[in-house]
Amino acid sequence: YPNPSHGLFSLVYQVNSNEQMNVRVIDAKGSLVREYNRTGNGFPQKMNIDLFGNANGIYLLQVNTVGQKQMFKLYKQ
């Protein structure tokens, strides 16, 4: 959230304690723009995704945890 944004997005997530999470931001060309690795603590957590230096457009947010992959669209204005 917020989506769309002018460049700063927040992702709220909850991952089991000591479980690894990988977050990737991919542009419309399929290029990796940002990558984050986090370790869960079992409680809701928040991370910021900064796209201020990137062009306006649609980005794909790919969230990978153990046995699960989710994808979301980010709209940067």
Salt bridges, closest charged atoms under 4 A:
GLU35 OE2 - ARG24 NE 3.20
